[in-house]
């Protein structure tokens, strides 16, 4: 991991979404992967809560030209639910 940044809401408009993210991550004891922009570059980071404050850890990765393709979640032989519902009615 790279640098860590402490995040705070800027103004009253941003305070509510900020507090909702903090509460959700604390309640579930989870962290989140975030895409953010810094110095005209898009980066990935790890977003977590410590003592009620959001912390963004920069994730270090080799530079790529494009994002890798996501794996397919569909299993072989599985039919979509919409087509199976259409057949049963």
PyMOL Python script that loads the backbone (N, CA, C, O; Angstrom):
from pymol import cmd

cmd.read_pdbstr("""\
ATOM      1  N   UNK A   1       0.847  -1.177   0.000  1.00  0.00           N
ATOM      2  CA  UNK A   1       0.000   0.000   0.000  1.00  0.00           C
ATOM      3  C   UNK A   1       0.886   1.232   0.000  1.00  0.00           C
ATOM      4  O   UNK A   1       2.013   1.230   0.496  1.00  0.00           O
ATOM      5  N   UNK A   2       0.331   2.271  -0.574  1.00  0.00           N
ATOM      6  CA  UNK A   2       1.048   3.535  -0.645  1.00  0.00           C
ATOM      7  C   UNK A   2       0.653   4.456   0.493  1.00  0.00           C
ATOM      8  O   UNK A   2       0.477   4.025   1.633  1.00  0.00           O
ATOM      9  N   UNK A   3       0.519   5.714   0.168  1.00  0.00           N
ATOM     10  CA  UNK A   3       0.193   6.735   1.161  1.00  0.00           C
ATOM     11  C   UNK A   3      -1.227   6.573   1.684  1.00  0.00           C
ATOM     12  O   UNK A   3      -2.087   5.978   1.035  1.00  0.00           O
ATOM     13  N   UNK A   4      -1.451   7.121   2.881  1.00  0.00           N
ATOM     14  CA  UNK A   4      -2.787   7.129   3.471  1.00  0.00           C
ATOM     15  C   UNK A   4      -3.268   8.572   3.560  1.00  0.00           C
ATOM     16  O   UNK A   4      -2.498   9.475   3.887  1.00  0.00           O
ATOM     17  N   UNK A   5      -4.544   8.777   3.266  1.00  0.00           N
ATOM     18  CA  UNK A   5      -5.149  10.104   3.322  1.00  0.00           C
ATOM     19  C   UNK A   5      -6.347  10.056   4.256  1.00  0.00           C
ATOM     20  O   UNK A   5      -7.195   9.172   4.131  1.00  0.00           O
ATOM     21  N   UNK A   6      -6.426  10.993   5.189  1.00  0.00           N
ATOM     22  CA  UNK A   6      -7.588  11.123   6.056  1.00  0.00           C
ATOM     23  C   UNK A   6      -8.609  11.975   5.321  1.00  0.00           C
ATOM     24  O   UNK A   6      -8.286  13.063   4.844  1.00  0.00           O
ATOM     25  N   UNK A   7      -9.844  11.484   5.228  1.00  0.00           N
ATOM     26  CA  UNK A   7     -10.880  12.174   4.472  1.00  0.00           C
ATOM     27  C   UNK A   7     -11.891  12.807   5.408  1.00  0.00           C
ATOM     28  O   UNK A   7     -12.229  12.244   6.449  1.00  0.00           O
ATOM     29  N   UNK A   8     -12.372  13.985   5.031  1.00  0.00           N
ATOM     30  CA  UNK A   8     -13.397  14.680   5.807  1.00  0.00           C
ATOM     31  C   UNK A   8     -14.373  15.328   4.835  1.00  0.00           C
ATOM     32  O   UNK A   8     -14.000  15.701   3.723  1.00  0.00           O
ATOM     33  N   UNK A   9     -15.618  15.460   5.260  1.00  0.00           N
ATOM     34  CA  UNK A   9     -16.641  16.097   4.435  1.00  0.00           C
ATOM     35  C   UNK A   9     -16.365  17.590   4.356  1.00  0.00           C
ATOM     36  O   UNK A   9     -15.985  18.215   5.346  1.00  0.00           O
ATOM     37  N   UNK A  10     -16.558  18.153   3.174  1.00  0.00           N
ATOM     38  CA  UNK A  10     -16.353  19.582   2.962  1.00  0.00           C
ATOM     39  C   UNK A  10     -17.720  20.254   2.864  1.00  0.00           C
ATOM     40  O   UNK A  10     -18.342  20.254   1.801  1.00  0.00           O
ATOM     41  N   UNK A  11     -18.180  20.822   3.963  1.00  0.00           N
ATOM     42  CA  UNK A  11     -19.475  21.507   3.980  1.00  0.00           C
ATOM     43  C   UNK A  11     -20.593  20.606   4.470  1.00  0.00           C
ATOM     44  O   UNK A  11     -20.431  19.396   4.629  1.00  0.00           O
ATOM     45  N   UNK A  12     -21.733  21.241   4.703  1.00  0.00           N
ATOM     46  CA  UNK A  12     -22.870  20.517   5.270  1.00  0.00           C
ATOM     47  C   UNK A  12     -23.534  19.576   4.260  1.00  0.00           C
ATOM     48  O   UNK A  12     -24.141  18.579   4.652  1.00  0.00           O
ATOM     49  N   UNK A  13     -23.424  19.884   2.965  1.00  0.00           N
ATOM     50  CA  UNK A  13     -24.038  19.032   1.947  1.00  0.00           C
ATOM     51  C   UNK A  13     -23.350  17.672   1.902  1.00  0.00           C
ATOM     52  O   UNK A  13     -24.014  16.653   1.712  1.00  0.00           O
ATOM     53  N   UNK A  14     -22.051  17.642   2.071  1.00  0.00           N
ATOM     54  CA  UNK A  14     -21.291  16.387   2.000  1.00  0.00           C
ATOM     55  C   UNK A  14     -21.268  15.636   3.329  1.00  0.00           C
ATOM     56  O   UNK A  14     -20.831  14.486   3.375  1.00  0.00           O
ATOM     57  N   UNK A  15     -21.725  16.255   4.396  1.00  0.00           N
ATOM     58  CA  UNK A  15     -21.654  15.622   5.718  1.00  0.00           C
ATOM     59  C   UNK A  15     -22.537  14.378   5.823  1.00  0.00           C
ATOM     60  O   UNK A  15     -22.132  13.390   6.436  1.00  0.00           O
ATOM     61  N   UNK A  16     -23.732  14.408   5.239  1.00  0.00           N
ATOM     62  CA  UNK A  16     -24.646  13.269   5.357  1.00  0.00           C
ATOM     63  C   UNK A  16     -24.127  12.040   4.598  1.00  0.00           C
ATOM     64  O   UNK A  16     -24.073  10.962   5.189  1.00  0.00           O
ATOM     65  N   UNK A  17     -23.744  12.150   3.316  1.00  0.00           N
ATOM     66  CA  UNK A  17     -23.205  10.959   2.636  1.00  0.00           C
ATOM     67  C   UNK A  17     -21.945  10.437   3.314  1.00  0.00           C
ATOM     68  O   UNK A  17     -21.735   9.227   3.384  1.00  0.00           O
ATOM     69  N   UNK A  18     -21.115  11.330   3.806  1.00  0.00           N
ATOM     70  CA  UNK A  18     -19.894  10.925   4.499  1.00  0.00           C
ATOM     71  C   UNK A  18     -20.229  10.114   5.746  1.00  0.00           C
ATOM     72  O   UNK A  18     -19.635   9.062   5.982  1.00  0.00           O
ATOM     73  N   UNK A  19     -21.171  10.595   6.538  1.00  0.00           N
ATOM     74  CA  UNK A  19     -21.535   9.873   7.765  1.00  0.00           C
ATOM     75  C   UNK A  19     -22.201   8.530   7.451  1.00  0.00           C
ATOM     76  O   UNK A  19     -22.026   7.566   8.196  1.00  0.00           O
ATOM     77  N   UNK A  20     -22.972   8.459   6.343  1.00  0.00           N
ATOM     78  CA  UNK A  20     -23.599   7.185   5.963  1.00  0.00           C
ATOM     79  C   UNK A  20     -22.552   6.145   5.577  1.00  0.00           C
ATOM     80  O   UNK A  20     -22.677   4.977   5.943  1.00  0.00           O
ATOM     81  N   UNK A  21     -21.526   6.557   4.845  1.00  0.00           N
ATOM     82  CA  UNK A  21     -20.452   5.631   4.469  1.00  0.00           C
ATOM     83  C   UNK A  21     -19.711   5.151   5.706  1.00  0.00           C
ATOM     84  O   UNK A  21     -19.410   3.965   5.833  1.00  0.00           O
ATOM     85  N   UNK A  22     -19.415   6.076   6.622  1.00  0.00           N
ATOM     86  CA  UNK A  22     -18.714   5.717   7.860  1.00  0.00           C
ATOM     87  C   UNK A  22     -19.538   4.715   8.662  1.00  0.00           C
ATOM     88  O   UNK A  22     -19.009   3.699   9.111  1.00  0.00           O
ATOM     89  N   UNK A  23     -20.822   4.991   8.844  1.00  0.00           N
ATOM     90  CA  UNK A  23     -21.687   4.087   9.611  1.00  0.00           C
ATOM     91  C   UNK A  23     -21.795   2.711   8.969  1.00  0.00           C
ATOM     92  O   UNK A  23     -21.730   1.696   9.663  1.00  0.00           O
ATOM     93  N   UNK A  24     -21.959   2.670   7.645  1.00  0.00           N
ATOM     94  CA  UNK A  24     -22.103   1.391   6.950  1.00  0.00           C
ATOM     95  C   UNK A  24     -20.835   0.554   7.070  1.00  0.00           C
ATOM     96  O   UNK A  24     -20.913  -0.645   7.333  1.00  0.00           O
ATOM     97  N   UNK A  25     -19.678   1.163   6.882  1.00  0.00           N
ATOM     98  CA  UNK A  25     -18.423   0.412   6.972  1.00  0.00           C
ATOM     99  C   UNK A  25     -18.149  -0.037   8.409  1.00  0.00           C
ATOM    100  O   UNK A  25     -17.671  -1.150   8.630  1.00  0.00           O
ATOM    101  N   UNK A  26     -18.449   0.825   9.386  1.00  0.00           N
ATOM    102  CA  UNK A  26     -18.242   0.445  10.790  1.00  0.00           C
ATOM    103  C   UNK A  26     -19.180  -0.679  11.213  1.00  0.00           C
ATOM    104  O   UNK A  26     -18.762  -1.634  11.868  1.00  0.00           O
ATOM    105  N   UNK A  27     -20.452  -0.558  10.834  1.00  0.00           N
ATOM    106  CA  UNK A  27     -21.457  -1.543  11.255  1.00  0.00           C
ATOM    107  C   UNK A  27     -21.124  -2.930  10.717  1.00  0.00           C
ATOM    108  O   UNK A  27     -21.315  -3.928  11.412  1.00  0.00           O
ATOM    109  N   UNK A  28     -20.634  -2.996   9.501  1.00  0.00           N
ATOM    110  CA  UNK A  28     -20.333  -4.284   8.877  1.00  0.00           C
ATOM    111  C   UNK A  28     -18.891  -4.722   9.045  1.00  0.00           C
ATOM    112  O   UNK A  28     -18.515  -5.801   8.589  1.00  0.00           O
ATOM    113  N   UNK A  29     -18.080  -3.898   9.694  1.00  0.00           N
ATOM    114  CA  UNK A  29     -16.650  -4.188   9.866  1.00  0.00           C
ATOM    115  C   UNK A  29     -16.000  -4.547   8.536  1.00  0.00           C
ATOM    116  O   UNK A  29     -15.297  -5.550   8.417  1.00  0.00           O
ATOM    117  N   UNK A  30     -16.253  -3.706   7.546  1.00  0.00           N
ATOM    118  CA  UNK A  30     -15.751  -3.937   6.193  1.00  0.00           C
ATOM    119  C   UNK A  30     -14.907  -2.761   5.721  1.00  0.00           C
ATOM    120  O   UNK A  30     -14.883  -1.696   6.339  1.00  0.00           O
ATOM    121  N   UNK A  31     -14.230  -2.980   4.626  1.00  0.00           N
ATOM    122  CA  UNK A  31     -13.511  -1.927   3.913  1.00  0.00           C
ATOM    123  C   UNK A  31     -14.055  -1.921   2.489  1.00  0.00           C
ATOM    124  O   UNK A  31     -14.753  -2.850   2.083  1.00  0.00           O
ATOM    125  N   UNK A  32     -13.737  -0.879   1.735  1.00  0.00           N
ATOM    126  CA  UNK A  32     -14.243  -0.771   0.368  1.00  0.00           C
ATOM    127  C   UNK A  32     -13.099  -0.436  -0.581  1.00  0.00           C
ATOM    128  O   UNK A  32     -12.122   0.206  -0.197  1.00  0.00           O
ATOM    129  N   UNK A  33     -13.236  -0.877  -1.806  1.00  0.00           N
ATOM    130  CA  UNK A  33     -12.305  -0.483  -2.859  1.00  0.00           C
ATOM    131  C   UNK A  33     -12.922   0.725  -3.550  1.00  0.00           C
ATOM    132  O   UNK A  33     -14.091   0.702  -3.935  1.00  0.00           O
ATOM    133  N   UNK A  34     -12.131   1.776  -3.702  1.00  0.00           N
ATOM    134  CA  UNK A  34     -12.630   3.022  -4.278  1.00  0.00           C
ATOM    135  C   UNK A  34     -11.774   3.445  -5.461  1.00  0.00           C
ATOM    136  O   UNK A  34     -10.564   3.221  -5.480  1.00  0.00           O
ATOM    137  N   UNK A  35     -12.410   4.052  -6.433  1.00  0.00           N
ATOM    138  CA  UNK A  35     -11.698   4.651  -7.554  1.00  0.00           C
ATOM    139  C   UNK A  35     -11.730   6.155  -7.321  1.00  0.00           C
ATOM    140  O   UNK A  35     -12.799   6.727  -7.110  1.00  0.00           O
ATOM    141  N   UNK A  36     -10.572   6.797  -7.357  1.00  0.00           N
ATOM    142  CA  UNK A  36     -10.513   8.235  -7.109  1.00  0.00           C
ATOM    143  C   UNK A  36      -9.518   8.885  -8.062  1.00  0.00           C
ATOM    144  O   UNK A  36      -8.696   8.213  -8.685  1.00  0.00           O
ATOM    145  N   UNK A  37      -9.612  10.190  -8.157  1.00  0.00           N
ATOM    146  CA  UNK A  37      -8.739  10.948  -9.042  1.00  0.00           C
ATOM    147  C   UNK A  37      -7.815  11.821  -8.208  1.00  0.00           C
ATOM    148  O   UNK A  37      -8.266  12.543  -7.318  1.00  0.00           O
ATOM    149  N   UNK A  38      -6.512  11.752  -8.502  1.00  0.00           N
ATOM    150  CA  UNK A  38      -5.512  12.545  -7.795  1.00  0.00           C
ATOM    151  C   UNK A  38      -4.434  12.950  -8.784  1.00  0.00           C
ATOM    152  O   UNK A  38      -3.858  12.109  -9.473  1.00  0.00           O
ATOM    153  N   UNK A  39      -4.172  14.234  -8.844  1.00  0.00           N
ATOM    154  CA  UNK A  39      -3.155  14.771  -9.758  1.00  0.00           C
ATOM    155  C   UNK A  39      -3.380  14.324 -11.204  1.00  0.00           C
ATOM    156  O   UNK A  39      -2.460  13.844 -11.867  1.00  0.00           O
ATOM    157  N   UNK A  40      -4.607  14.487 -11.676  1.00  0.00           N
ATOM    158  CA  UNK A  40      -4.993  14.181 -13.057  1.00  0.00           C
ATOM    159  C   UNK A  40      -4.824  12.715 -13.437  1.00  0.00           C
ATOM    160  O   UNK A  40      -4.681  12.395 -14.618  1.00  0.00           O
ATOM    161  N   UNK A  41      -4.839  11.819 -12.449  1.00  0.00           N
ATOM    162  CA  UNK A  41      -4.759  10.378 -12.734  1.00  0.00           C
ATOM    163  C   UNK A  41      -5.825   9.666 -11.928  1.00  0.00           C
ATOM    164  O   UNK A  41      -6.116  10.032 -10.790  1.00  0.00           O
ATOM    165  N   UNK A  42      -6.403   8.643 -12.537  1.00  0.00           N
ATOM    166  CA  UNK A  42      -7.379   7.823 -11.831  1.00  0.00           C
ATOM    167  C   UNK A  42      -6.642   6.691 -11.129  1.00  0.00           C
ATOM    168  O   UNK A  42      -5.777   6.046 -11.721  1.00  0.00           O
ATOM    169  N   UNK A  43      -6.980   6.453  -9.876  1.00  0.00           N
ATOM    170  CA  UNK A  43      -6.277   5.453  -9.072  1.00  0.00           C
ATOM    171  C   UNK A  43      -7.274   4.595  -8.304  1.00  0.00           C
ATOM    172  O   UNK A  43      -8.457   4.924  -8.214  1.00  0.00           O
ATOM    173  N   UNK A  44      -6.776   3.478  -7.748  1.00  0.00           N
ATOM    174  CA  UNK A  44      -7.572   2.628  -6.867  1.00  0.00           C
ATOM    175  C   UNK A  44      -7.070   2.786  -5.444  1.00  0.00           C
ATOM    176  O   UNK A  44      -5.878   2.971  -5.200  1.00  0.00           O
ATOM    177  N   UNK A  45      -8.007   2.708  -4.513  1.00  0.00           N
ATOM    178  CA  UNK A  45      -7.631   2.829  -3.114  1.00  0.00           C
ATOM    179  C   UNK A  45      -8.499   1.966  -2.228  1.00  0.00           C
ATOM    180  O   UNK A  45      -9.562   1.498  -2.635  1.00  0.00           O
ATOM    181  N   UNK A  46      -8.032   1.764  -1.018  1.00  0.00           N
ATOM    182  CA  UNK A  46      -8.766   1.019   0.002  1.00  0.00           C
ATOM    183  C   UNK A  46      -9.358   2.028   0.965  1.00  0.00           C
ATOM    184  O   UNK A  46      -8.629   2.814   1.572  1.00  0.00           O
ATOM    185  N   UNK A  47     -10.661   2.013   1.108  1.00  0.00           N
ATOM    186  CA  UNK A  47     -11.371   2.946   1.976  1.00  0.00           C
ATOM    187  C   UNK A  47     -11.781   2.214   3.237  1.00  0.00           C
ATOM    188  O   UNK A  47     -12.479   1.203   3.168  1.00  0.00           O
ATOM    189  N   UNK A  48     -11.352   2.714   4.395  1.00  0.00           N
ATOM    190  CA  UNK A  48     -11.713   2.076   5.660  1.00  0.00           C
ATOM    191  C   UNK A  48     -11.971   3.136   6.719  1.00  0.00           C
ATOM    192  O   UNK A  48     -11.678   4.315   6.524  1.00  0.00           O
ATOM    193  N   UNK A  49     -12.523   2.698   7.839  1.00  0.00           N
ATOM    194  CA  UNK A  49     -12.850   3.610   8.930  1.00  0.00           C
ATOM    195  C   UNK A  49     -11.982   3.268  10.131  1.00  0.00           C
ATOM    196  O   UNK A  49     -11.830   2.101  10.490  1.00  0.00           O
ATOM    197  N   UNK A  50     -11.414   4.300  10.748  1.00  0.00           N
ATOM    198  CA  UNK A  50     -10.663   4.123  11.990  1.00  0.00           C
ATOM    199  C   UNK A  50     -11.035   5.258  12.926  1.00  0.00           C
ATOM    200  O   UNK A  50     -10.856   6.432  12.602  1.00  0.00           O
ATOM    201  N   UNK A  51     -11.553   4.898  14.086  1.00  0.00           N
ATOM    202  CA  UNK A  51     -11.989   5.870  15.091  1.00  0.00           C
ATOM    203  C   UNK A  51     -12.979   6.879  14.522  1.00  0.00           C
ATOM    204  O   UNK A  51     -12.921   8.063  14.853  1.00  0.00           O
ATOM    205  N   UNK A  52     -13.894   6.411  13.659  1.00  0.00           N
ATOM    206  CA  UNK A  52     -14.927   7.275  13.108  1.00  0.00           C
ATOM    207  C   UNK A  52     -14.477   8.181  11.975  1.00  0.00           C
ATOM    208  O   UNK A  52     -15.224   9.069  11.566  1.00  0.00           O
ATOM    209  N   UNK A  53     -13.282   7.975  11.464  1.00  0.00           N
ATOM    210  CA  UNK A  53     -12.750   8.810  10.383  1.00  0.00           C
ATOM    211  C   UNK A  53     -12.457   7.925   9.173  1.00  0.00           C
ATOM    212  O   UNK A  53     -11.920   6.826   9.318  1.00  0.00           O
ATOM    213  N   UNK A  54     -12.810   8.404   7.982  1.00  0.00           N
ATOM    214  CA  UNK A  54     -12.502   7.674   6.757  1.00  0.00           C
ATOM    215  C   UNK A  54     -11.034   7.828   6.400  1.00  0.00           C
ATOM    216  O   UNK A  54     -10.484   8.928   6.443  1.00  0.00           O
ATOM    217  N   UNK A  55     -10.412   6.720   6.051  1.00  0.00           N
ATOM    218  CA  UNK A  55      -9.017   6.734   5.622  1.00  0.00           C
ATOM    219  C   UNK A  55      -8.955   6.069   4.256  1.00  0.00           C
ATOM    220  O   UNK A  55      -9.508   4.989   4.049  1.00  0.00           O
ATOM    221  N   UNK A  56      -8.277   6.727   3.334  1.00  0.00           N
ATOM    222  CA  UNK A  56      -8.095   6.197   1.984  1.00  0.00           C
ATOM    223  C   UNK A  56      -6.639   5.814   1.821  1.00  0.00           C
ATOM    224  O   UNK A  56      -5.756   6.669   1.885  1.00  0.00           O
ATOM    225  N   UNK A  57      -6.381   4.515   1.608  1.00  0.00           N
ATOM    226  CA  UNK A  57      -5.025   4.021   1.377  1.00  0.00           C
ATOM    227  C   UNK A  57      -4.834   3.846  -0.121  1.00  0.00           C
ATOM    228  O   UNK A  57      -5.626   3.170  -0.777  1.00  0.00           O
ATOM    229  N   UNK A  58      -3.807   4.440  -0.650  1.00  0.00           N
ATOM    230  CA  UNK A  58      -3.510   4.297  -2.067  1.00  0.00           C
ATOM    231  C   UNK A  58      -3.024   2.877  -2.332  1.00  0.00           C
ATOM    232  O   UNK A  58      -2.124   2.389  -1.649  1.00  0.00           O
ATOM    233  N   UNK A  59      -3.618   2.213  -3.324  1.00  0.00           N
ATOM    234  CA  UNK A  59      -3.178   0.878  -3.714  1.00  0.00           C
ATOM    235  C   UNK A  59      -2.183   1.016  -4.848  1.00  0.00           C
ATOM    236  O   UNK A  59      -2.440   1.703  -5.836  1.00  0.00           O
ATOM    237  N   UNK A  60      -1.065   0.368  -4.699  1.00  0.00           N
ATOM    238  CA  UNK A  60      -0.024   0.446  -5.711  1.00  0.00           C
ATOM    239  C   UNK A  60      -0.183  -0.709  -6.687  1.00  0.00           C
ATOM    240  O   UNK A  60      -0.303  -1.866  -6.284  1.00  0.00           O
ATOM    241  N   UNK A  61      -0.183  -0.389  -7.951  1.00  0.00           N
ATOM    242  CA  UNK A  61      -0.325  -1.405  -8.988  1.00  0.00           C
ATOM    243  C   UNK A  61       0.468  -0.953 -10.201  1.00  0.00           C
ATOM    244  O   UNK A  61       0.657   0.246 -10.407  1.00  0.00           O
ATOM    245  N   UNK A  62       0.928  -1.890 -10.999  1.00  0.00           N
ATOM    246  CA  UNK A  62       1.631  -1.492 -12.217  1.00  0.00           C
ATOM    247  C   UNK A  62       0.678  -0.764 -13.161  1.00  0.00           C
ATOM    248  O   UNK A  62      -0.509  -1.089 -13.200  1.00  0.00           O
ATOM    249  N   UNK A  63       1.161   0.199 -13.912  1.00  0.00           N
ATOM    250  CA  UNK A  63       0.282   0.923 -14.830  1.00  0.00           C
ATOM    251  C   UNK A  63      -0.235   0.007 -15.933  1.00  0.00           C
ATOM    252  O   UNK A  63       0.509  -0.813 -16.473  1.00  0.00           O
ATOM    253  N   UNK A  64      -1.502   0.152 -16.258  1.00  0.00           N
ATOM    254  CA  UNK A  64      -2.111  -0.630 -17.321  1.00  0.00           C
ATOM    255  C   UNK A  64      -2.795   0.306 -18.301  1.00  0.00           C
ATOM    256  O   UNK A  64      -3.111   1.449 -17.969  1.00  0.00           O
ATOM    257  N   UNK A  65      -3.020  -0.182 -19.495  1.00  0.00           N
ATOM    258  CA  UNK A  65      -3.694   0.643 -20.491  1.00  0.00           C
ATOM    259  C   UNK A  65      -5.202   0.652 -20.277  1.00  0.00           C
ATOM    260  O   UNK A  65      -5.859   1.666 -20.513  1.00  0.00           O
ATOM    261  N   UNK A  66      -5.743  -0.459 -19.838  1.00  0.00           N
ATOM    262  CA  UNK A  66      -7.172  -0.529 -19.566  1.00  0.00           C
ATOM    263  C   UNK A  66      -7.403  -1.531 -18.442  1.00  0.00           C
ATOM    264  O   UNK A  66      -6.529  -2.330 -18.107  1.00  0.00           O
ATOM    265  N   UNK A  67      -8.586  -1.469 -17.877  1.00  0.00           N
ATOM    266  CA  UNK A  67      -8.925  -2.375 -16.782  1.00  0.00           C
ATOM    267  C   UNK A  67      -9.056  -3.798 -17.311  1.00  0.00           C
ATOM    268  O   UNK A  67      -9.529  -3.993 -18.431  1.00  0.00           O
ATOM    269  N   UNK A  68      -8.647  -4.797 -16.530  1.00  0.00           N
ATOM    270  CA  UNK A  68      -8.795  -6.186 -16.977  1.00  0.00           C
ATOM    271  C   UNK A  68     -10.273  -6.553 -17.038  1.00  0.00           C
ATOM    272  O   UNK A  68     -11.072  -5.999 -16.284  1.00  0.00           O
ATOM    273  N   UNK A  69     -10.653  -7.472 -17.918  1.00  0.00           N
ATOM    274  CA  UNK A  69     -12.060  -7.857 -18.019  1.00  0.00           C
ATOM    275  C   UNK A  69     -12.516  -8.587 -16.760  1.00  0.00           C
ATOM    276  O   UNK A  69     -11.749  -9.328 -16.143  1.00  0.00           O
ATOM    277  N   UNK A  70     -13.765  -8.368 -16.393  1.00  0.00           N
ATOM    278  CA  UNK A  70     -14.324  -9.037 -15.223  1.00  0.00           C
ATOM    279  C   UNK A  70     -14.709 -10.462 -15.602  1.00  0.00           C
ATOM    280  O   UNK A  70     -15.180 -10.696 -16.716  1.00  0.00           O
ATOM    281  N   UNK A  71     -14.518 -11.418 -14.695  1.00  0.00           N
ATOM    282  CA  UNK A  71     -14.905 -12.799 -15.004  1.00  0.00           C
ATOM    283  C   UNK A  71     -16.422 -12.923 -15.082  1.00  0.00           C
ATOM    284  O   UNK A  71     -17.149 -12.201 -14.401  1.00  0.00           O
ATOM    285  N   UNK A  72     -16.882 -13.830 -15.902  1.00  0.00           N
ATOM    286  CA  UNK A  72     -18.308 -14.044 -16.064  1.00  0.00           C
ATOM    287  C   UNK A  72     -18.852 -14.791 -14.848  1.00  0.00           C
ATOM    288  O   UNK A  72     -18.238 -15.743 -14.366  1.00  0.00           O
ATOM    289  N   UNK A  73     -20.001 -14.351 -14.361  1.00  0.00           N
ATOM    290  CA  UNK A  73     -20.627 -15.004 -13.208  1.00  0.00           C
ATOM    291  C   UNK A  73     -21.608 -16.093 -13.642  1.00  0.00           C
ATOM    292  O   UNK A  73     -22.126 -16.833 -12.806  1.00  0.00           O
ATOM    293  N   UNK A  74     -21.859 -16.189 -14.927  1.00  0.00           N
ATOM    294  CA  UNK A  74     -22.806 -17.179 -15.430  1.00  0.00           C
ATOM    295  C   UNK A  74     -22.132 -18.546 -15.531  1.00  0.00           C
ATOM    296  O   UNK A  74     -21.040 -18.668 -16.084  1.00  0.00           O
ATOM    297  N   UNK A  75     -22.791 -19.567 -14.995  1.00  0.00           N
ATOM    298  CA  UNK A  75     -22.272 -20.928 -15.077  1.00  0.00           C
ATOM    299  C   UNK A  75     -22.735 -21.570 -16.375  1.00  0.00           C
ATOM    300  O   UNK A  75     -23.761 -21.198 -16.944  1.00  0.00           O
ATOM    301  N   UNK A  76     -21.962 -22.531 -16.822  1.00  0.00           N
ATOM    302  CA  UNK A  76     -22.348 -23.255 -18.028  1.00  0.00           C
ATOM    303  C   UNK A  76     -23.610 -24.054 -17.759  1.00  0.00           C
ATOM    304  O   UNK A  76     -23.734 -24.695 -16.715  1.00  0.00           O
ATOM    305  N   UNK A  77     -24.535 -24.016 -18.687  1.00  0.00           N
ATOM    306  CA  UNK A  77     -25.772 -24.774 -18.554  1.00  0.00           C
ATOM    307  C   UNK A  77     -26.852 -24.068 -17.772  1.00  0.00           C
ATOM    308  O   UNK A  77     -27.981 -24.556 -17.717  1.00  0.00           O
ATOM    309  N   UNK A  78     -26.549 -22.934 -17.164  1.00  0.00           N
ATOM    310  CA  UNK A  78     -27.561 -22.200 -16.409  1.00  0.00           C
ATOM    311  C   UNK A  78     -28.360 -21.340 -17.375  1.00  0.00           C
ATOM    312  O   UNK A  78     -27.799 -20.720 -18.278  1.00  0.00           O
ATOM    313  N   UNK A  79     -29.661 -21.306 -17.181  1.00  0.00           N
ATOM    314  CA  UNK A  79     -30.482 -20.465 -18.047  1.00  0.00           C
ATOM    315  C   UNK A  79     -30.916 -19.233 -17.257  1.00  0.00           C
ATOM    316  O   UNK A  79     -31.110 -19.311 -16.044  1.00  0.00           O
ATOM    317  N   UNK A  80     -31.067 -18.109 -17.930  1.00  0.00           N
ATOM    318  CA  UNK A  80     -31.473 -16.884 -17.249  1.00  0.00           C
ATOM    319  C   UNK A  80     -32.841 -17.052 -16.594  1.00  0.00           C
ATOM    320  O   UNK A  80     -33.696 -17.779 -17.101  1.00  0.00           O
ATOM    321  N   UNK A  81     -33.040 -16.375 -15.469  1.00  0.00           N
ATOM    322  CA  UNK A  81     -34.299 -16.482 -14.752  1.00  0.00           C
ATOM    323  C   UNK A  81     -35.470 -15.928 -15.567  1.00  0.00           C
ATOM    324  O   UNK A  81     -36.588 -16.434 -15.469  1.00  0.00           O
ATOM    325  N   UNK A  82     -35.220 -14.908 -16.358  1.00  0.00           N
ATOM    326  CA  UNK A  82     -36.314 -14.329 -17.127  1.00  0.00           C
ATOM    327  C   UNK A  82     -36.882 -15.322 -18.123  1.00  0.00           C
ATOM    328  O   UNK A  82     -38.098 -15.385 -18.301  1.00  0.00           O
ATOM    329  N   UNK A  83     -36.021 -16.108 -18.784  1.00  0.00           N
ATOM    330  CA  UNK A  83     -36.534 -17.065 -19.754  1.00  0.00           C
ATOM    331  C   UNK A  83     -37.224 -18.240 -19.059  1.00  0.00           C
ATOM    332  O   UNK A  83     -38.188 -18.782 -19.601  1.00  0.00           O
ATOM    333  N   UNK A  84     -36.760 -18.647 -17.876  1.00  0.00           N
ATOM    334  CA  UNK A  84     -37.415 -19.744 -17.171  1.00  0.00           C
ATOM    335  C   UNK A  84     -38.765 -19.308 -16.635  1.00  0.00           C
ATOM    336  O   UNK A  84     -39.687 -20.122 -16.565  1.00  0.00           O
ATOM    337  N   UNK A  85     -38.907 -18.053 -16.255  1.00  0.00           N
ATOM    338  CA  UNK A  85     -40.221 -17.563 -15.814  1.00  0.00           C
ATOM    339  C   UNK A  85     -41.174 -17.492 -16.986  1.00  0.00           C
ATOM    340  O   UNK A  85     -42.355 -17.815 -16.855  1.00  0.00           O
ATOM    341  N   UNK A  86     -40.667 -17.070 -18.134  1.00  0.00           N
ATOM    342  CA  UNK A  86     -41.535 -16.936 -19.309  1.00  0.00           C
ATOM    343  C   UNK A  86     -42.077 -18.304 -19.727  1.00  0.00           C
ATOM    344  O   UNK A  86     -43.226 -18.409 -20.155  1.00  0.00           O
ATOM    345  N   UNK A  87     -41.257 -19.351 -19.606  1.00  0.00           N
ATOM    346  CA  UNK A  87     -41.706 -20.693 -19.997  1.00  0.00           C
ATOM    347  C   UNK A  87     -42.732 -21.263 -19.032  1.00  0.00           C
ATOM    348  O   UNK A  87     -43.623 -22.005 -19.446  1.00  0.00           O
ATOM    349  N   UNK A  88     -42.619 -20.923 -17.736  1.00  0.00           N
ATOM    350  CA  UNK A  88     -43.504 -21.531 -16.752  1.00  0.00           C
ATOM    351  C   UNK A  88     -44.887 -20.919 -16.755  1.00  0.00           C
ATOM    352  O   UNK A  88     -45.807 -21.515 -16.194  1.00  0.00           O
ATOM    353  N   UNK A  89     -45.081 -19.747 -17.366  1.00  0.00           N
ATOM    354  CA  UNK A  89     -46.416 -19.130 -17.359  1.00  0.00           C
ATOM    355  C   UNK A  89     -47.184 -19.417 -18.596  1.00  0.00           C
ATOM    356  O   UNK A  89     -48.321 -18.966 -18.735  1.00  0.00           O
TER     357      UNK A  89
END
""", "prot")
cmd.dss("prot")
cmd.show_as("cartoon", "prot")
cmd.util.cbc("prot")
cmd.orient("prot")
